[in-house]
Amino acid sequence: MAQKPEVIYVGDPMCSWCWGLAPVMREIAERTDVDVRVVVGGLRPGPNAQRLDDRMRRELAHHWEKVATASGQRFDTAVLERQNWTYDTELPSIAVTTMRRHAPTETLRFFTHLQQAFYADAVDVTDPAQYPGLLTSYAVDHEVFVEEMLSDEARTRTWQEFGEARELGVAGFPTVLLKIDGTTQVLSRGYAGQDYFDSVLAHWMEGRQSDTADTGVCSSDGTC
């Protein structure tokens, strides 16, 4: 029996172009007959984190304005006013892999929730103290979840997933892949709109390859 098609969404909770893509991914999950699997790619985690300085503030403001214009997503630039803050995407990535263990069907919603919290609501998702509040709409034990999220095991598991993203050939986020009939193909390297995804998914489901979008993207070693 043929396997159900699967969209593999490789991104990062603190990737601005991924936040731009959030409504599109929600529509794909809700309206199409495909499963959506989130893979955290590791934009700027742990030893690759960057201190927020004036240069980075300017670069982020520029990137976020581009994403907002392209996608219509809302940004609260209060994030850029933080002092002595490090742009470290490791903890929210660990939170996503932890949610997958506790409530797998909620993974994409939680991934998007973290994006909204960070970009639209200026919540510091790098701070463990924020997570009990971020978990209120999920049927998980908050204390157990946070304890596991802060464990060495959860960190190791998440770094293994970063490695999985590299094995998939992903060098920037978001990247959207389609696994169908045992074959994995790239749908989009970077941001693309709803019309593009509606068209390209329809083409693939009909057995016809389409051109791959290659637009707004957060490099795994760059600013976004």
Backbone as ProteinMPNN parsed JSONL, in Angstrom:
{"seq_chain_A": "MAQKPEVIYVGDPMCSWCWGLAPVMREIAERTDVDVRVVVGGLRPGPNAQRLDDRMRRELAHHWEKVATASGQRFDTAVLERQNWTYDTELPSIAVTTMRRHAPTETLRFFTHLQQAFYADAVDVTDPAQYPGLLTSYAVDHEVFVEEMLSDEARTRTWQEFGEARELGVAGFPTVLLKIDGTTQVLSRGYAGQDYFDSVLAHWMEGRQSDTADTGVCSSDGTC", "coords_chain_A": {"N_chain_A": [[0.838, -1.189, 0.0], [0.55, 2.226, -0.848], [2.447, 4.821, 0.691], [1.284, 7.574, 2.656], [1.622, 10.873, 1.383], [4.183, 13.099, 2.588], [4.947, 16.204, 3.926], [7.931, 17.71, 4.676], [9.034, 19.97, 6.86], [11.554, 22.081, 7.337], [12.933, 24.113, 9.672], [13.289, 26.887, 11.983], [12.394, 27.998, 15.229], [13.056, 30.648, 15.71], [13.489, 31.849, 13.315], [13.048, 34.301, 10.954], [11.957, 34.285, 8.312], [10.722, 31.851, 8.438], [8.679, 32.412, 10.236], [7.289, 34.127, 8.577], [6.337, 32.221, 6.801], [4.523, 30.808, 8.279], [1.55, 31.002, 8.195], [1.068, 29.773, 5.742], [2.04, 27.153, 6.085], [0.298, 26.281, 8.039], [-2.091, 26.242, 6.59], [-1.486, 24.263, 4.702], [-1.284, 22.034, 6.378], [-3.889, 21.896, 7.33], [-5.612, 21.818, 5.126], [-4.82, 20.052, 3.132], [-4.223, 16.693, 1.951], [-1.906, 15.635, 3.256], [0.699, 14.692, 5.516], [2.39, 16.802, 7.831], [5.626, 17.185, 8.813], [7.682, 18.543, 11.2], [11.016, 19.565, 11.24], [13.585, 20.63, 13.217], [16.11, 22.884, 12.387], [18.3, 24.311, 13.402], [19.209, 27.255, 13.557], [20.768, 29.264, 14.898], [22.137, 28.057, 17.217], [23.23, 27.497, 20.644], [26.674, 27.192, 20.753], [26.834, 28.604, 18.405], [25.413, 30.874, 18.729], [24.621, 34.426, 18.756], [25.587, 37.527, 20.121], [23.38, 40.212, 20.732], [24.019, 43.075, 19.19], [24.6, 46.505, 18.121], [25.028, 46.461, 15.327], [23.874, 44.008, 14.616], [21.245, 44.509, 15.391], [20.454, 46.412, 13.479], [20.638, 44.884, 11.132], [18.784, 42.834, 11.641], [16.412, 44.343, 11.881], [16.16, 45.239, 9.256], [15.865, 42.793, 7.824], [13.514, 41.812, 9.023], [11.631, 43.699, 8.271], [11.501, 43.201, 5.54], [10.434, 40.598, 5.562], [7.952, 41.063, 6.763], [6.748, 42.706, 4.837], [6.607, 40.964, 2.629], [5.07, 38.83, 3.587], [3.02, 39.722, 5.273], [2.989, 39.222, 7.949], [3.075, 39.999, 11.467], [5.372, 41.985, 13.364], [6.981, 42.677, 16.429], [9.117, 45.017, 17.303], [10.249, 45.445, 19.737], [11.837, 43.489, 20.712], [14.328, 44.035, 19.679], [15.312, 45.976, 21.279], [16.392, 44.926, 23.507], [18.899, 44.566, 26.01], [22.15, 43.215, 26.612], [21.586, 40.648, 25.628], [21.367, 37.458, 24.068], [21.093, 36.024, 20.886], [20.002, 33.133, 20.721], [19.055, 30.15, 19.481], [18.738, 27.654, 20.526], [17.256, 26.688, 22.887], [14.379, 27.12, 22.305], [14.242, 25.397, 20.114], [14.796, 22.932, 21.307], [12.531, 22.835, 22.862], [10.579, 22.388, 20.924], [11.22, 19.785, 19.984], [10.752, 18.455, 22.323], [8.012, 18.851, 22.701], [7.122, 17.272, 20.61], [7.558, 14.741, 21.642], [5.793, 14.677, 23.793], [3.272, 15.5, 22.855], [2.673, 14.748, 19.947], [0.993, 15.469, 17.756], [0.673, 18.13, 18.105], [2.918, 19.462, 17.361], [3.533, 21.164, 15.093], [1.76, 23.295, 15.588], [2.727, 24.228, 18.041], [5.338, 24.953, 17.34], [4.745, 27.122, 15.628], [3.446, 28.711, 17.498], [5.557, 29.425, 19.214], [7.028, 30.982, 17.439], [5.215, 33.101, 16.994], [5.061, 34.087, 19.602], [7.684, 35.028, 19.975], [8.218, 36.809, 17.759], [5.866, 38.383, 17.283], [4.814, 38.996, 19.788], [6.888, 39.665, 21.416], [8.033, 37.98, 23.362], [10.512, 36.473, 25.333], [11.75, 33.761, 24.168], [14.019, 32.389, 24.692], [14.293, 32.133, 27.342], [13.902, 29.985, 29.998], [11.993, 30.405, 31.997], [9.755, 31.424, 30.788], [8.308, 29.381, 29.713], [6.26, 27.817, 31.144], [4.042, 29.538, 30.884], [3.829, 29.605, 28.1], [2.915, 27.11, 27.581], [0.286, 26.816, 28.275], [-1.979, 26.258, 26.697], [-1.777, 23.654, 25.945], [-2.124, 20.136, 26.283], [-0.271, 19.051, 28.282], [1.923, 18.066, 30.951], [3.129, 20.703, 32.599], [5.306, 21.103, 34.373], [6.749, 18.698, 34.173], [7.333, 18.773, 31.457], [9.0, 21.089, 31.198], [11.123, 20.352, 32.839], [12.125, 18.136, 31.433], [12.784, 19.413, 29.036], [14.988, 20.914, 29.765], [16.951, 19.067, 30.119], [19.983, 17.123, 29.606], [19.617, 15.031, 27.87], [17.476, 15.835, 26.222], [18.661, 17.977, 24.943], [20.728, 16.692, 23.518], [19.194, 15.067, 21.81], [17.983, 17.024, 20.264], [20.142, 18.256, 18.958], [20.889, 16.127, 17.408], [18.773, 16.152, 15.665], [19.261, 18.555, 14.35], [21.402, 17.644, 12.901], [20.091, 15.826, 11.252], [18.717, 17.574, 9.582], [20.85, 18.627, 8.11], [21.655, 16.315, 6.802], [19.56, 16.023, 5.091], [20.242, 17.819, 3.236], [19.819, 20.479, 3.706], [20.515, 23.893, 3.929], [19.572, 26.342, 4.603], [16.815, 28.202, 6.022], [13.275, 28.849, 5.82], [13.109, 25.471, 4.603], [11.243, 23.469, 2.489], [10.218, 20.233, 1.96], [9.0, 17.483, -0.003], [7.972, 14.278, 0.569], [7.234, 11.577, -1.284], [5.969, 8.571, -2.469], [8.307, 7.274, -1.658], [10.331, 8.945, -2.483], [12.15, 11.942, -1.987], [11.695, 15.326, -2.54], [12.624, 18.738, -3.18], [10.473, 21.33, -2.385], [10.501, 24.054, -1.761], [13.067, 26.357, -1.269], [13.346, 28.449, 1.036], [11.142, 31.286, 1.623], [7.831, 31.151, 0.294], [4.697, 31.976, -1.234], [1.154, 31.283, -0.546], [-0.228, 30.662, -2.944], [1.786, 29.647, -4.579], [2.508, 27.26, -3.211], [0.075, 25.873, -3.246], [-0.133, 25.4, -5.972], [2.258, 23.957, -6.597], [2.095, 21.691, -4.984], [-0.208, 20.516, -5.992], [0.691, 19.871, -8.538], [2.709, 17.977, -7.959], [1.204, 15.977, -6.74], [-0.156, 15.108, -8.881], [1.768, 13.863, -10.213], [3.623, 15.387, -11.616], [6.555, 17.234, -11.948], [7.414, 20.43, -10.56], [8.826, 23.755, -10.877], [11.234, 24.803, -8.425], [10.779, 26.96, -5.704], [12.864, 29.647, -4.721], [13.481, 31.807, -2.632], [13.044, 34.237, -0.121], [15.202, 33.495, 2.491], [16.605, 32.153, 5.49], [19.834, 31.896, 6.196], [21.77, 29.213, 7.532], [24.069, 30.104, 8.662], [23.869, 32.808, 8.833], [22.309, 36.101, 9.246], [18.905, 36.582, 10.219]], "CA_chain_A": [[0.0, 0.0, 0.0], [1.352, 3.434, -0.956], [2.497, 5.651, 1.892], [0.694, 8.913, 2.541], [2.642, 11.907, 1.159], [4.609, 13.824, 3.784], [5.7, 17.44, 3.796], [8.966, 17.867, 5.706], [9.23, 21.411, 7.019], [12.787, 22.3, 8.089], [12.978, 25.523, 10.049], [13.755, 27.239, 13.33], [11.386, 28.853, 15.86], [13.485, 32.038, 15.727], [13.804, 32.2, 11.923], [12.033, 35.275, 10.551], [11.255, 33.836, 7.113], [9.837, 30.764, 8.872], [7.493, 33.087, 10.77], [6.546, 34.561, 7.414], [5.719, 31.059, 6.163], [3.636, 30.123, 9.226], [0.162, 30.811, 7.738], [1.063, 28.83, 4.623], [2.2, 25.804, 6.609], [-0.955, 25.945, 8.716], [-3.063, 25.908, 5.548], [-1.116, 22.964, 4.139], [-1.629, 21.005, 7.362], [-5.333, 21.822, 7.558], [-6.439, 21.699, 3.926], [-4.345, 19.071, 2.165], [-4.157, 15.314, 2.422], [-0.511, 15.267, 3.515], [1.184, 14.907, 6.875], [3.463, 17.793, 7.922], [6.597, 16.858, 9.866], [8.612, 19.636, 11.48], [12.391, 19.235, 11.604], [14.301, 21.849, 13.609], [17.375, 22.861, 11.662], [19.412, 24.915, 14.138], [19.623, 28.509, 12.921], [21.855, 29.92, 15.639], [22.015, 27.439, 18.539], [24.354, 27.215, 21.533], [27.964, 27.81, 20.42], [26.679, 29.447, 17.218], [24.584, 32.022, 19.086], [25.248, 35.732, 18.576], [25.182, 38.601, 21.011], [22.642, 41.267, 20.053], [24.708, 44.364, 19.249], [23.979, 47.51, 17.255], [25.068, 46.0, 13.938], [22.875, 42.96, 14.447], [19.932, 45.152, 15.478], [20.159, 47.023, 12.181], [20.434, 43.816, 10.158], [17.519, 42.172, 11.944], [15.316, 45.258, 11.541], [16.055, 45.227, 7.797], [15.312, 41.503, 7.419], [12.143, 41.668, 9.499], [10.792, 44.556, 7.436], [11.308, 42.479, 4.277], [9.517, 39.485, 5.809], [6.623, 41.633, 7.011], [6.216, 43.174, 3.556], [6.329, 39.819, 1.762], [4.132, 37.855, 4.159], [1.944, 40.331, 6.042], [3.091, 38.845, 9.353], [3.316, 41.112, 12.387], [6.612, 41.957, 14.141], [7.145, 43.644, 17.509], [10.562, 45.27, 17.315], [10.75, 45.616, 21.109], [12.896, 42.492, 20.861], [15.609, 44.629, 19.289], [15.723, 46.936, 22.302], [16.967, 44.211, 24.651], [20.315, 44.761, 26.293], [22.833, 42.029, 27.159], [20.779, 39.498, 25.21], [21.997, 36.643, 23.041], [20.17, 35.405, 19.933], [20.342, 31.712, 20.822], [17.851, 29.422, 19.095], [18.795, 26.271, 21.008], [16.182, 26.302, 23.811], [13.094, 26.906, 21.641], [14.331, 24.186, 19.287], [14.627, 21.806, 22.234], [11.118, 22.825, 23.26], [9.811, 21.775, 19.836], [11.427, 18.335, 19.996], [10.113, 17.951, 23.546], [6.576, 18.793, 22.421], [6.878, 16.116, 19.753], [7.526, 13.557, 22.498], [4.652, 14.73, 24.709], [2.015, 15.673, 22.108], [3.183, 14.822, 18.581], [0.1, 16.148, 16.817], [0.701, 19.571, 18.393], [4.262, 19.978, 17.094], [3.508, 22.324, 14.197], [1.081, 24.406, 16.272], [3.631, 24.763, 19.061], [6.401, 25.616, 16.591], [4.197, 28.408, 15.205], [3.166, 29.463, 18.719], [6.825, 30.01, 19.653], [7.33, 32.056, 16.488], [4.341, 34.238, 17.29], [5.462, 34.646, 20.887], [8.94, 35.764, 19.83], [8.195, 37.893, 16.78], [4.702, 39.266, 17.355], [4.478, 39.362, 21.167], [8.142, 40.054, 22.085], [8.338, 37.082, 24.485], [11.872, 35.936, 25.244], [11.638, 32.297, 24.143], [15.29, 31.8, 25.136], [14.233, 32.124, 28.798], [13.096, 28.856, 30.462], [10.903, 30.847, 32.869], [8.595, 31.782, 29.973], [7.645, 28.216, 29.122], [4.97, 27.455, 31.732], [3.016, 30.365, 30.254], [3.7, 29.236, 26.695], [2.345, 25.764, 27.488], [-1.041, 26.762, 28.901], [-3.028, 25.74, 25.812], [-1.405, 22.307, 25.511], [-2.454, 19.113, 27.28], [0.962, 18.437, 28.766], [2.3, 18.435, 32.311], [4.077, 21.803, 32.403], [6.515, 20.895, 35.177], [7.489, 17.592, 33.565], [7.798, 19.249, 30.153], [10.136, 22.001, 31.363], [12.239, 19.57, 33.382], [12.714, 17.364, 30.328], [13.343, 20.362, 28.073], [16.275, 21.404, 30.274], [17.833, 17.917, 30.355], [21.027, 16.846, 28.62], [19.056, 14.104, 26.884], [16.688, 16.612, 25.264], [19.616, 18.757, 24.142], [21.374, 15.76, 22.591], [18.193, 14.68, 20.826], [17.743, 18.156, 19.373], [21.318, 18.407, 18.105], [20.798, 15.054, 16.412], [17.822, 16.604, 14.655], [19.989, 19.513, 13.515], [22.169, 16.818, 11.974], [19.159, 15.277, 10.264], [18.468, 18.631, 8.606], [22.015, 18.69, 7.216], [21.618, 15.107, 5.973], [18.549, 16.275, 4.061], [20.806, 18.775, 2.302], [19.269, 21.808, 3.99], [21.505, 24.863, 4.379], [18.883, 27.571, 4.968], [15.458, 27.987, 6.522], [12.677, 27.514, 5.784], [13.15, 24.606, 3.427], [10.077, 22.577, 2.507], [10.423, 19.058, 1.127], [7.861, 16.582, -0.134], [8.312, 12.861, 0.444], [6.104, 10.925, -1.931], [6.355, 7.31, -3.108], [9.674, 6.938, -1.288], [11.271, 9.924, -3.031], [12.065, 13.26, -1.35], [12.003, 16.414, -3.461], [12.532, 20.081, -2.605], [9.387, 22.191, -2.86], [10.86, 25.465, -1.62], [14.215, 26.781, -0.461], [13.005, 29.808, 1.426], [9.735, 31.667, 1.697], [6.981, 31.249, -0.895], [3.33, 32.262, -0.828], [0.158, 30.218, -0.575], [-0.542, 30.273, -4.322], [2.868, 28.79, -5.062], [2.424, 25.932, -2.608], [-1.119, 25.218, -3.771], [0.161, 24.955, -7.327], [3.319, 22.947, -6.674], [1.599, 20.453, -4.376], [-1.14, 19.915, -6.948], [1.487, 19.282, -9.616], [3.368, 16.764, -7.48], [0.198, 14.95, -6.502], [-0.547, 14.593, -10.192], [2.922, 13.192, -10.793], [4.39, 16.271, -12.472], [7.478, 18.075, -11.2], [7.331, 21.865, -10.794], [10.019, 24.496, -10.494], [11.396, 24.998, -6.992], [10.915, 28.347, -5.272], [14.132, 29.936, -4.047], [13.28, 33.225, -2.348], [13.533, 34.667, 1.177], [15.716, 32.367, 3.235], [17.521, 32.427, 6.584], [20.981, 31.001, 6.115], [22.116, 28.618, 8.825], [25.21, 30.801, 9.245], [23.661, 34.221, 8.586], [21.325, 36.826, 10.055], [17.559, 36.657, 9.642]], "C_chain_A": [[0.878, 1.246, 0.0], [1.298, 4.234, 0.34], [1.861, 7.002, 1.618], [1.802, 9.932, 2.295], [2.933, 12.679, 2.445], [5.369, 15.08, 3.386], [6.662, 17.53, 4.973], [9.334, 19.346, 5.748], [10.438, 21.627, 7.919], [12.911, 23.789, 8.389], [13.506, 25.706, 11.455], [12.711, 28.172, 13.945], [11.755, 30.332, 15.883], [13.991, 32.484, 14.355], [12.707, 33.104, 11.396], [11.274, 34.85, 9.294], [10.362, 32.64, 7.423], [8.558, 31.331, 9.483], [6.641, 33.613, 9.613], [5.775, 33.427, 6.76], [4.646, 30.402, 7.028], [2.198, 29.968, 8.731], [0.053, 29.803, 6.599], [1.145, 27.395, 5.133], [0.945, 25.361, 7.357], [-2.009, 25.514, 7.696], [-2.762, 24.541, 4.932], [-1.548, 21.846, 5.082], [-3.13, 20.807, 7.474], [-6.122, 21.458, 6.306], [-6.002, 20.623, 2.937], [-4.248, 17.688, 2.798], [-2.699, 14.859, 2.539], [-0.238, 15.456, 5.004], [2.3, 15.941, 6.821], [4.354, 17.426, 9.094], [7.571, 18.009, 10.001], [9.97, 19.058, 11.858], [13.08, 20.541, 11.983], [15.724, 21.789, 13.05], [18.558, 23.474, 12.38], [19.95, 26.159, 13.455], [20.853, 29.11, 13.6], [21.881, 29.365, 17.064], [23.326, 27.366, 19.317], [25.634, 27.933, 21.147], [27.902, 28.702, 19.19], [25.83, 30.692, 17.484], [25.365, 33.321, 18.924], [24.687, 36.739, 19.57], [24.473, 39.688, 20.209], [23.371, 42.597, 20.254], [24.065, 45.306, 18.241], [23.959, 47.076, 15.796], [23.987, 44.951, 13.684], [21.465, 43.529, 14.529], [19.53, 45.734, 14.125], [19.847, 45.945, 11.138], [19.1, 43.108, 10.383], [16.339, 43.053, 11.551], [15.081, 45.262, 10.035], [15.402, 43.938, 7.316], [13.84, 41.403, 7.811], [11.183, 42.543, 8.692], [10.499, 43.871, 6.105], [10.299, 41.341, 4.459], [8.093, 40.001, 5.998], [5.969, 42.082, 5.712], [5.792, 42.008, 2.679], [5.169, 38.971, 2.272], [2.917, 38.462, 4.844], [1.971, 39.972, 7.515], [3.522, 40.039, 10.209], [4.622, 40.901, 13.168], [6.558, 43.039, 15.216], [8.643, 43.861, 17.679], [11.093, 45.583, 18.709], [11.862, 44.609, 21.409], [14.263, 43.12, 20.622], [16.113, 45.654, 20.294], [16.363, 46.265, 23.51], [18.457, 44.5, 24.774], [20.879, 43.471, 26.899], [22.045, 40.743, 26.867], [21.465, 38.778, 24.065], [20.936, 35.946, 22.199], [20.553, 33.931, 19.818], [19.081, 30.888, 20.57], [17.802, 27.998, 19.658], [17.581, 25.897, 21.867], [14.832, 26.166, 23.12], [13.101, 25.702, 20.705], [14.166, 22.94, 20.145], [13.173, 21.689, 22.663], [10.26, 22.147, 22.192], [9.984, 20.257, 19.841], [10.818, 17.704, 21.245], [8.608, 17.856, 23.357], [6.257, 17.579, 21.558], [6.786, 14.834, 20.575], [6.263, 13.525, 23.361], [3.309, 14.805, 23.98], [2.363, 15.833, 20.633], [2.293, 15.589, 17.612], [0.085, 17.664, 17.015], [2.023, 20.223, 17.981], [4.242, 21.217, 16.208], [2.842, 23.514, 14.872], [1.998, 25.047, 17.308], [4.795, 25.511, 18.412], [5.952, 27.022, 16.183], [3.905, 29.311, 16.402], [4.441, 30.135, 19.235], [7.239, 31.148, 18.735], [6.496, 33.296, 16.794], [4.752, 34.907, 18.591], [6.703, 35.524, 20.729], [8.778, 36.994, 18.944], [7.049, 38.883, 16.98], [4.416, 39.78, 18.76], [5.692, 39.706, 22.017], [8.425, 39.252, 23.352], [9.738, 36.523, 24.28], [11.815, 34.409, 25.325], [12.961, 31.613, 24.445], [15.333, 31.66, 26.658], [13.347, 30.978, 29.284], [11.889, 29.272, 31.302], [9.641, 31.201, 32.088], [7.75, 30.569, 29.587], [6.374, 27.744, 29.832], [3.818, 28.25, 31.13], [2.782, 29.99, 28.806], [2.992, 27.897, 26.507], [0.882, 25.69, 27.925], [-2.124, 26.164, 28.002], [-2.738, 24.325, 25.303], [-1.638, 21.311, 26.648], [-1.194, 18.331, 27.664], [1.181, 18.882, 30.211], [3.413, 19.48, 32.218], [5.384, 21.568, 33.146], [7.381, 19.795, 34.572], [8.099, 18.03, 32.244], [9.056, 20.105, 30.313], [11.344, 21.26, 31.909], [12.923, 18.771, 32.278], [13.4, 18.28, 29.326], [14.745, 20.824, 28.476], [17.286, 20.282, 30.498], [18.881, 17.788, 29.254], [20.504, 15.937, 27.515], [18.281, 14.857, 25.807], [17.604, 17.437, 24.36], [20.29, 17.866, 23.102], [20.433, 15.366, 21.465], [17.984, 15.796, 19.794], [18.935, 18.387, 18.444], [21.388, 17.289, 17.068], [19.836, 15.444, 15.297], [18.429, 17.687, 13.771], [20.801, 18.752, 12.461], [21.301, 16.209, 10.893], [18.872, 16.319, 9.178], [19.628, 18.729, 7.619], [22.027, 17.484, 6.283], [20.587, 15.234, 4.859], [19.039, 17.288, 3.025], [20.347, 20.195, 2.516], [20.358, 22.728, 4.542], [20.878, 26.188, 4.78], [17.441, 27.28, 5.302], [14.544, 29.148, 6.119], [13.035, 26.776, 4.502], [11.989, 23.626, 3.562], [10.305, 21.471, 1.488], [9.124, 18.267, 1.043], [8.391, 15.168, -0.314], [7.092, 12.137, -0.097], [6.604, 9.7, -2.688], [7.826, 6.989, -2.875], [10.731, 7.896, -1.789], [11.051, 11.275, -2.361], [12.541, 14.323, -2.327], [11.857, 17.751, -2.744], [11.356, 20.822, -3.229], [9.796, 23.655, -2.837], [12.106, 25.605, -0.765], [13.969, 28.24, -0.093], [11.507, 30.047, 1.385], [9.066, 31.616, 0.327], [5.543, 31.407, -0.403], [2.391, 31.083, -0.99], [-0.126, 29.741, -1.998], [0.522, 29.341, -4.879], [2.717, 27.377, -4.505], [1.186, 25.18, -3.073], [-0.833, 24.617, -5.145], [1.158, 23.799, -7.345], [2.873, 21.633, -6.043], [0.629, 19.743, -5.324], [-0.376, 19.233, -8.073], [2.136, 17.973, -9.167], [2.367, 15.647, -7.256], [-0.277, 14.327, -7.814], [0.632, 13.944, -10.913], [3.754, 14.046, -11.712], [5.27, 17.16, -11.609], [7.277, 19.535, -11.568], [8.661, 22.514, -10.45], [10.037, 24.708, -8.988], [11.546, 26.481, -6.669], [12.219, 28.525, -4.506], [14.141, 31.429, -3.745], [13.851, 33.583, -0.988], [13.951, 33.5, 2.042], [16.63, 32.846, 4.34], [18.654, 31.427, 6.509], [21.321, 30.474, 7.492], [23.343, 29.267, 9.444], [25.1, 32.322, 9.023], [22.601, 34.828, 9.481], [19.963, 36.777, 9.391], [16.561, 37.024, 10.73]], "O_chain_A": [[1.844, 1.323, 0.759], [0.26, 4.32, 0.997], [1.896, 7.508, 0.496], [2.842, 9.859, 2.95], [2.05, 12.885, 3.278], [6.318, 15.023, 2.604], [6.25, 17.436, 6.13], [9.876, 19.895, 4.788], [10.366, 21.388, 9.124], [12.984, 24.616, 7.48], [14.094, 24.796, 12.04], [12.194, 29.05, 13.255], [10.884, 31.185, 16.055], [14.821, 33.387, 14.253], [11.541, 32.711, 11.391], [10.06, 35.039, 9.222], [9.353, 32.432, 6.749], [7.474, 30.788, 9.269], [5.413, 33.551, 9.666], [4.686, 33.638, 6.225], [3.928, 29.524, 6.55], [1.656, 28.868, 8.839], [-0.93, 29.068, 6.502], [0.409, 26.523, 4.671], [0.574, 24.188, 7.308], [-2.731, 24.54, 7.912], [-3.675, 23.758, 4.672], [-2.106, 20.838, 4.649], [-3.599, 19.689, 7.687], [-7.189, 20.853, 6.406], [-6.738, 20.312, 2.0], [-4.198, 17.546, 4.019], [-2.313, 13.827, 1.989], [-0.87, 16.281, 5.664], [3.078, 15.958, 5.867], [3.896, 17.362, 10.235], [8.213, 18.406, 9.028], [10.058, 18.164, 12.7], [13.154, 21.461, 11.168], [16.437, 20.799, 13.212], [19.705, 23.2, 12.024], [21.019, 26.127, 12.844], [21.85, 29.42, 12.947], [21.67, 30.112, 18.02], [24.396, 27.195, 18.734], [25.687, 29.162, 21.205], [28.825, 29.48, 18.95], [25.56, 31.47, 16.57], [26.596, 33.329, 18.949], [23.483, 36.793, 19.822], [24.923, 40.046, 19.12], [23.347, 43.171, 21.343], [23.092, 44.941, 17.581], [22.97, 47.303, 15.099], [23.281, 44.996, 12.677], [20.577, 43.076, 13.807], [18.394, 45.563, 13.683], [18.905, 46.082, 10.357], [18.375, 42.818, 9.432], [15.375, 42.572, 10.957], [13.936, 45.287, 9.584], [14.488, 43.976, 6.492], [13.013, 40.957, 7.016], [10.039, 42.152, 8.46], [9.38, 43.949, 5.597], [9.42, 41.142, 3.62], [7.144, 39.437, 5.455], [4.775, 41.866, 5.507], [4.733, 42.055, 2.053], [4.378, 38.453, 1.483], [1.891, 37.797, 4.985], [1.077, 40.369, 8.263], [4.22, 40.944, 9.753], [4.936, 39.784, 13.58], [6.145, 44.169, 14.956], [9.352, 42.972, 18.151], [12.259, 45.947, 18.857], [12.72, 44.854, 22.257], [15.238, 42.774, 21.288], [17.233, 46.148, 20.164], [16.822, 46.942, 24.43], [19.168, 44.655, 23.781], [20.18, 42.739, 27.6], [21.867, 39.885, 27.731], [22.07, 39.407, 23.196], [19.998, 35.351, 22.731], [21.321, 33.537, 18.941], [18.144, 30.93, 21.366], [16.915, 27.223, 19.299], [16.937, 24.882, 21.598], [14.168, 25.152, 23.333], [12.07, 25.055, 20.524], [13.476, 21.999, 19.754], [12.646, 20.587, 22.81], [9.323, 21.418, 22.517], [9.004, 19.522, 19.716], [10.413, 16.542, 21.219], [7.988, 16.89, 23.801], [5.23, 16.929, 21.756], [6.015, 13.937, 20.236], [5.725, 12.45, 23.628], [2.321, 14.235, 24.441], [2.349, 16.952, 20.12], [2.798, 16.289, 16.735], [-0.455, 18.395, 16.185], [2.226, 21.412, 18.228], [4.872, 22.22, 16.541], [3.322, 24.639, 14.736], [2.039, 26.271, 17.435], [5.19, 26.578, 18.882], [6.686, 27.992, 16.368], [4.094, 30.525, 16.332], [4.404, 31.294, 19.649], [7.746, 32.169, 19.2], [7.02, 34.409, 16.845], [4.79, 36.134, 18.684], [6.768, 36.624, 21.276], [9.159, 38.098, 19.335], [7.247, 40.091, 16.858], [3.849, 40.86, 18.925], [5.555, 40.006, 23.203], [8.992, 39.78, 24.308], [10.101, 36.142, 23.167], [11.83, 33.837, 26.415], [13.029, 30.384, 24.455], [16.299, 31.127, 27.204], [12.146, 30.988, 29.013], [10.875, 28.575, 31.319], [8.56, 31.272, 32.673], [6.599, 30.721, 29.178], [5.458, 27.293, 29.145], [2.741, 27.704, 30.892], [1.649, 30.051, 28.328], [2.527, 27.582, 25.412], [0.301, 24.605, 27.943], [-3.099, 25.611, 28.512], [-3.368, 23.856, 24.355], [-1.382, 21.606, 27.815], [-1.074, 17.133, 27.407], [0.694, 19.93, 30.636], [4.526, 19.159, 31.799], [6.458, 21.812, 32.598], [8.599, 19.942, 34.469], [9.246, 17.699, 31.943], [10.06, 19.871, 29.64], [12.471, 21.516, 31.486], [14.151, 18.733, 32.197], [14.478, 17.96, 28.824], [15.585, 21.091, 27.617], [18.373, 20.532, 31.019], [18.701, 18.269, 28.136], [20.904, 16.064, 26.358], [18.411, 14.558, 24.62], [17.351, 17.575, 23.163], [20.407, 18.246, 21.937], [20.829, 15.335, 20.3], [17.827, 15.531, 18.601], [18.749, 18.684, 17.264], [21.896, 17.496, 15.966], [20.053, 15.111, 14.131], [18.147, 17.737, 12.574], [20.879, 19.154, 11.3], [21.726, 16.087, 9.745], [18.793, 15.983, 7.997], [19.407, 18.896, 6.42], [22.369, 17.61, 5.107], [20.73, 14.618, 3.802], [18.339, 17.581, 2.055], [20.466, 21.031, 1.621], [21.042, 22.382, 5.505], [21.583, 27.079, 5.255], [16.901, 26.242, 4.919], [14.982, 30.297, 6.08], [13.236, 27.387, 3.452], [11.784, 23.03, 4.619], [10.553, 21.732, 0.311], [8.26, 18.374, 1.913], [9.162, 14.894, -1.234], [6.046, 12.088, 0.551], [7.558, 9.789, -3.46], [8.513, 6.495, -3.77], [11.918, 7.682, -1.546], [9.913, 11.709, -2.185], [13.641, 14.238, -2.872], [11.062, 17.88, -1.813], [11.256, 20.928, -4.451], [9.489, 24.41, -3.76], [12.192, 25.042, 0.327], [14.344, 29.149, -0.833], [10.716, 29.134, 1.146], [9.667, 31.994, -0.679], [5.218, 31.013, 0.717], [2.769, 30.028, -1.499], [-0.251, 28.539, -2.232], [0.211, 28.367, -5.565], [2.791, 26.403, -5.256], [1.244, 23.967, -3.275], [-1.23, 23.491, -5.446], [0.94, 22.79, -8.016], [3.241, 20.563, -6.529], [0.648, 18.518, -5.44], [-0.749, 18.145, -8.513], [2.118, 16.982, -9.897], [2.655, 14.488, -7.553], [-0.734, 13.184, -7.853], [0.518, 13.53, -12.067], [4.52, 13.516, -12.516], [4.795, 17.77, -10.651], [7.005, 19.86, -12.723], [9.517, 21.902, -9.811], [8.986, 24.783, -8.351], [12.35, 27.177, -7.29], [12.622, 27.654, -3.735], [14.721, 32.221, -4.487], [15.01, 33.277, -0.708], [13.149, 32.605, 2.305], [17.353, 33.828, 4.169], [18.45, 30.234, 6.737], [21.185, 31.177, 8.494], [23.645, 29.026, 10.613], [26.106, 33.031, 9.025], [22.06, 34.162, 10.364], [19.85, 36.908, 8.172], [15.366, 37.14, 10.458]]}, "name": "protein", "num_of_chains": 1, "seq": "MAQKPEVIYVGDPMCSWCWGLAPVMREIAERTDVDVRVVVGGLRPGPNAQRLDDRMRRELAHHWEKVATASGQRFDTAVLERQNWTYDTELPSIAVTTMRRHAPTETLRFFTHLQQAFYADAVDVTDPAQYPGLLTSYAVDHEVFVEEMLSDEARTRTWQEFGEARELGVAGFPTVLLKIDGTTQVLSRGYAGQDYFDSVLAHWMEGRQSDTADTGVCSSDGTC"}
